[in-house]
C-alpha cells in the first residue's frame, strides 16, 4: 500500500557541522547536498528538499544550512516549516547558531519540534548527559520546552528507534496546512532541465495549484501555465501549501528567476515598497530600535535592506513588541500574516521578528486619527483568514463591500470569502443587501446611528420638509450614490428610515408649520390647483395672495418637496393633480389615435403653446412619451 502523502514539511536547524544533512539522509535516503560547491565544501549552501516517510505518512524535509553566511537561506526554509528537528552535536553542545536558529524558529511561529542530540558515538555518557542538560536549559521558556531531547548516532544508528518513534508522534500531532487560500510559492531555486524547460522549486505558503493552471511570476509580471510538477520528488498533478514542490514552466528563462521571486495566480499580489508589521524584539539582544534604523528584512525567500519607522513611541528596546512600518530598498511580494525576521547590519545578528500586517503603497502617518486603533485590530485579525475576512468587511472603505473587494484584500478565492460571509451572516455578524453586497452589523449599527442623527438635525432645521434629499444624505455620510441607496434600502427594511415624497425621514417625523406658513401654503396650493394648465409665475402668485415673491418662492419649494407642485421647466410650476390629469389625457389620446401631433396637445388641455410644449418635453424626459420629429408616441 502506498504511503499517504500529506502537506506537512519538517525542517532541520542547528549549528554548522552538527550532522543535519547526514541525519536527513538517514531519514530519507536522499543526499540533499545537491550542488557541486556543497560537495566540495561539505556543507549545505541551498535548501535541500527530500521526501520522508514517517508512520506511513509521506512528508517533506528541508535540510537547512547552518553557517552564518547562509542565515537568509535558513529563514527561507523555516518560513515553510510545520515542525523542526533541532540538531545539537553532543561533542560541541549548544553553539551560537543553535541559539539564533531557535530564536528564528520561535519568531517565525514554528510550534512543533524535537531535538536530535547527534554524534553521541564521539563522547562518553557524562559528556552526552551534560550536552543534553545544557540543551534543555536553552529550550526553557521556548516552544521546544517540553520537546524530547533524543541522543542518536548517525554512524552507529544508536538511538534511532526512540528518535523515529518520537518523530512519528510529532508528525501525527501536526495539523496539515489549510489549502483554502490563494496559491503562492516563494521561489527557492530555478534551473533548466533539457527537454522540460524551466523548473521552479519551493514550498507553497498558501493555496494549491494544478497542472495547466495559469500563474504569474512577480515582480517580473511574467505569465505562464504549469506544464508539469513533482511533489516530494514524485510526479503529481497538484501541489498544496506546505509541500516541497518543483513546478515546470516552459519558455521561461531560468536565469532570470531567483530567490525572492514569487509564483502566484494573477489578480491578487503586487510588489510593495512599504510593509506594516507587528515586531517583537528578542529579549536577549542588546538592541534599541529607533526611527530610520537600518535592518535586513527577511520574509519567505526574500531578503532586502529596510528602514524601520515606529508607529508607537520613538524607540523600542529588547523584549518589547511594537507596530512598525518598513521602507524596503526593493519591492517585494508578501501577504497579510506572513512571518518575517529582522537582523541588524553591524554586528550582523537576529534582533527580532513577527508578522506582516499588510503591504502599503506609501508611508502611513501615525498621527492620523484612528490609525493605531485600526492597526492594533488588524494585527490580531490577520492571524486567521476568518477573522481577517470579518475585519475587512467591517472596515470596508465604502461601508458596503463586494465579494471581489474582500477577496482581493484578504488574498482568498471569492468562493471562500462567500462561504465565510454566509457563515458570519448566520452568526448575525454580517448583513447581505439585495444586490449581494455585505455590511458588518457593527458598521450597520454605526450607519444607522449617523443617519438618525443627520435626519434629526435636518428635521430640526426644516420642520416643514417631508425629509432630507437622498443625495444630501449620501454626501453627509461620505458614501457614493449607489452604496448610499443600498444602505437606505437596508435601513428602510429595518424600519429605521421612512421615505416620503422621494425624501428620507425618521419614521416618527411629522411636518410642522407656523400658522402663518400653513395659511400661505393653502392659499398658494389652491391658486395653482385652480389654474391647472395655466399656472401663475412667482410674481403673479405673489400679487394674487398678497405677499412677496421671496415668500412665494420659499413656500413653492416646500410644496415641491411635498410633491404638491412639480417643476416642469425653469420658472414653470404645475400642481401635481394637473400633471396627473395632463398625463391621463395624453395617454388616452395616443391610445385612441396611435400618436399625438405636438400642436394638438394645447387643445387637449385648453391651454396655450407656452404651457403645452414644456409639458410635452417634461413627459419625454420622465419616460412617458417618445418624440419623433413633431409627433409623440407612448414609450413601451
Secondary structure, 3 states (H helix, E strand, C coil): CCCEEEEEEEEEEECCCCCHHHHHHHHHCCCCCCCHHHHHHCCCCCCEEEEEEECCEEEEEEECCCCHHHHHHHHHHHCCCCEEEEEEECCCCCCHHHHHHHHHHHHCCCCCEEEEEECHHHCCHHHHHHHHHHHHHHHCCCCCCCCCEEECCCCCCCCHHHHHHHHHHHHHHCCCCCCCECCEEECCEEEEECCCEEEEEEEEEECEEECCCEEEEECCCEEEECCEEEECCEECCEEECCCEEEEEECCCCHHHCCCCCEEECCCCCCCEEEEEEEEEECCCCCCEEECCEEEEEEECCEEEEEEEEECCCCEEECCCEEEEEEEEEEEECCCCCCEEEEEEECCEEEEEEEEEEEEECCCCCCCCCCHHHHHHHHHHHCCCHHHHHHHHHHCCCCCCECHHHHHHHHCECHHHHHHHHHHHHHCCCEEECCCCCEEEHHHHHHHHHHHHHHHHHHHHHCCCCCCEEHHHHHHHHCCCHHHHHHHHHHHHHCCCCEEECCEEECCCCCCCCCHHHHHHHHHHHHHHHHCCCCCCCHHHHHHHHCCCHHHHHHHHHHHHHCCCEEEEECCEEEEHHHHHHHHHHHHHHHHHHCCEEHHHHHHHHCCCHHHHHHHHHHHHHCCCEEEECCEEEECC
